[in-house]
Amino acid sequence: MGCTCTVEIKEFFKPNINEKNQEEEIKIKVTETINDVKKEEESEVINEAKKEEESEAINKVKEKEEPEEINDAKKKDQKDVINNSKKEEEPEVINDIKKKEKSEVINDIKKKRKQEVINDPKKEEEPEVINDIKKNEEPKAINDAKKKEDKPLNKKNCQTLVSSLPMRTKTNLPALKNTMRSKTKDLSEKEKSYVVFKWECDNIDYDVQSYFEGRDVDCTPEGVFKKGKTVCSGYSRLYKDITSHLGLNVLCVNCYAKGFGYQPGEKFTETDHEYNVVNIDGKWYAIDCTWGAGYVEGNSYVKKFDEFYFLANPEFLIKTHFPEDEKWQLTKKRYTKADFERWPEVKDNFYKYGFTKFFPEEAVLNLKDANNQKFIVWGNNIKQKDALCNVSFLKGNNYVNQPSLSFVIPCEDRFEINCRFNKKGTYLIQIYGSKNGGKSNYEEIIEYKVNVENDAKKELKFPHTYDGAHVIKLIEPLYNGLKSGKIVKFKMESDLDTIIIMDTTWHYLKRNKEGFFEKEIKIRARKNLLIGKGNGSKSALGLIEYDVVS
């Protein structure tokens, strides 16, 4: 929001010298100018005289050689030249020069005084009101407006304010809007936007029953407020109604969304979601109260406030929200609807957990055989994260989990997820992420679909992994089903000091000169073999497990 301030300025050009002083200064300037003119004229006369003397000396020499009549004619011509030169020195010419110079000097002085008053606010001749404005630099109203715009979002104070607002069941919409306007009058535009976002997410639920039954829902602000439940259009329109009452510029945006029920590779024929864009201090931002209030799981609604959808990063939001009007993408690069449909479903946790990019960029992969397919997710501080992968096989209308078809290898800046597909058909690939080194919950971050044309010639599986396996980068063997009695080479990388291979005998591996943990072991176990780390003086924690076959 901008504001203007008009200041009345009186007697702007007020000289600080009196008329007498000014006239004296002008006379001095004129006198100096006249003297300069006289000096110039005198110099010219002297030069002419010198020329005349030189000419006379030459003529005296020539007179001896030339007839008397010619000398008389030359003397007459020289006299005429001297007379003409004297005419140029007449008072009338000098007076004209004096008048012109006097006028120019006066004008120059006036211009100089005027410019000094404008440029230098500290001059004594400036009016007092100009000095006051210059000292303050800007009118108070503009300063106050800028302070509001630059003020950072104080979520704690905003949440305290929201808690002081009446709940939906204790008030009506007009009263709530008036109360909000009164309590947020000193807040910045960003803080006002947040207060309404938080209040709406806390007080309005998603009408999951109407959604599944396909019933029409009253999405007017009054209808939403009265019922306390709605769908996306109701959330969007209520937010616009309240924020507009607080003086904000807010619009509703229709989009294609990868929300509940979306399948990788799905094509969109019509928009299926609505959210808001708000103009804060001259810049547009996206806000989605529907997704910020909770989510649908199964046939139920889970109420869970999520700030990710307040002023959502447009580069992240575009992966799940594609606006019908492309100008509301708000991204650095413009994308097409075909791009949006081609991308995999990237969950908000992908960005929350610090992951940055992914491979491949296609949601659906079509493979001729069951060759190893690699998926990669990059991120910041990979050692502080963990990743898991779940591979499911489509049977009928349901996906059935297929264990040991994926194996995650942690690298310096990424996780590499290797997948194998032993049967032809359709597979769902769900990659999960965790922060704090796997200590927090694992949440889905990205999803793919893979179509396999042929059965594998040889069925292969990966070893099993357990929570915390990300601390070991297994290099070999990357297959399950170790044969008892066979010598197998183990090789891996890790920041651990010691790695334990738990066969019938425990083998303690130390890092070699090349930085690897490696050893050849004759398999003696009958059922399984574990790779892990020490967990006390006489125990170990298993992280990777192999099945042993005879």
C-alpha positions, 0 to 999 in steps of 0.5 A, a space after each residue: 500500500 502506498 500513500 502520498 504527502 502534500 506539503 505547501 511551500 511558501 516564499 520559496 525563493 527569498 533572497 538573503 541580500 538586500 537590494 543595495 548589496 545586489 546593485 553594488 555587486 552588479 556595478 562591480 561586474 559591469 565595471 570589470 566587463 567594461 575594463 576587459 572590453 577597453 583592454 581588448 580595444 587598446 590591444 587592437 589599437 596598439 597592434 594596428 599601430 605597430 602594423 602601421 609603423 612597419 608598413 611606413 618603414 617598408 614604404 620609405 624604402 620603396 619611395 626611393 624606387 616608386 614615382 611620387 604619385 604612387 606614394 601619395 595614393 598609398 598614403 591616402 589609402 593608409 589614412 582611410 584605413 586608420 579612420 575606419 578603425 577609429 570609427 569602430 571605437 565610437 561610444 555607440 558600439 561600446 554602449 551596446 556592449 555595456 548594456 548586453 554585458 550588464 544584462 547577462 551578469 544580472 541574469 547569471 547572478 539570479 540563476 545562480 541564486 535560484 539554483 543554490 536555493 534548490 540544491 543546497 537545503 542547508 543554505 540560510 536563504 532556504 525557507 524553513 519548511 524546506 529544511 524540515 522536509 530535507 532533515 526528515 528525508 521523507 514525510 512521516 506517513 511514507 516512513 511509517 508505511 515503509 516500516 510496516 512493509 519491511 517488518 519481518 513476520 513475527 509468527 509467534 505474535 500472529 499466533 497469539 493474536 489468532 488465539 485471541 480471536 473468537 472461534 467460528 462457533 462464537 461469532 458471525 462473519 461480519 463481526 469476525 471481519 470487523 474484529 480482525 480489521 481492528 486487531 490487525 490495523 498496525 500489522 504489515 500486509 504479510 502479517 495480516 495474510 498470515 493471521 487470516 491463513 492461520 485462523 481459517 486453517 484452524 476453524 474450517 475443516 475439509 468436507 470429506 463426506 460431500 467430496 466422496 459423495 459428489 454432493 454440491 457444497 455451498 462455497 460462498 463465504 457466508 455458507 462456509 462460515 456457517 457450516 464450518 466445512 467446505 471444499 477447496 473453492 470455499 476455502 479460497 473464497 472465504 480467504 479472499 473475502 476476509 483479507 479484502 476486508 483488511 485491505 489486501 489485494 487477493 484473487 482466487 486461482 483455478 488450477 490442475 492439482 496432484 492431490 488425493 487420488 492422483 496417479 503418476 502420468 495422469 492426464 488432466 482435462 479440467 481444473 480440479 482445485 482452487 487456491 489464492 494469490 495475494 499481493 504483499 508490498 507489490 509482489 504476488 504470493 501463493 496461499 493454499 488454505 485447503 492444503 494448509 488445514 490438513 489432508 485426506 487419508 483413506 476415507 477420512 480427513 486428518 486435521 494438521 496445520 501446515 505452514 508450507 502452503 503460506 507464501 509457498 515457494 512457486 518453484 516447489 508449488 508448480 510440481 503439484 499446482 498448475 494454474 489455468 492462467 499461466 501468469 500465476 505460475 510465479 516461477 522464473 521459467 514458464 512451464 506447459 501443462 504437458 511438463 506438469 503431467 510428465 513430472 512425477 508426484 513430488 510431495 511437500 515433504 521432499 522440500 521440507 526435508 531438504 531434498 532439492 532435485 530428482 531423477 528421472 523427471 518422468 512420472 512413468 517409465 516403460 521398460 522392456 525387461 527387468 534391468 536394474 533401474 536407478 532413481 536418484 534424489 539429491 539434497 543438502 546435508 545428506 548425512 543428516 538424512 535417510 531414504 527408503 524405497 517401497 516397490 509395489 506390484 499391481 495385482 488387479 486394482 491393488 498394489 502389493 508390496 514386493 520386498 527386496 526389490 530396492 536398495 538405497 545407496 547413500 552418496 555424498 550429495 544424494 541417495 541412489 535407489 536401485 530397483 529390480 523388477 522380476 515380473 512383467 507388469 506395472 509397479 509403483 515406486 514410493 520413495 520415503 525420506 527422513 531427516 535427523 539421520 533417520 530418527 524422525 518419521 519416514 514420509 513419502 517424498 516422491 512417487 513413480 510408476 514403472 511398466 515392465 514388458 517382459 519377465 526377468 531371465 533370472 530372478 534377483 533381489 537385493 539384501 534387506 535393510 533396516 533403519 539406520 542402514 544409510 550409515 553404510 554404503 554397500 558396494 558389493 555384494 548387491 544381491 541377496 541369497 548368498 550360498 553357504 560354503 562359498 567365499 564372498 567378497 564384501 566391500 563398503 564405505 562408511 564413517 564408522 570406525 568398525 563394521 561387523 559382519 555377523 556370520 557364525 563368527 563375527 568379523 571386525 572390519 577396519 578401514 584400509 588405506 584406500 578408505 574401504 572396509 573389505 574382506 573375503 569371507 567363507 559363508 558358514 551361516 545357514 539362514 542369514 548373515 548380518 552387517 552392522 555396527 557395535 552397540 555396546 561392548 558385547 552387542 551389535 546392531 544389524 543394518 543389512 541382512 542377507 539370506 543364506 541358501 544351501 
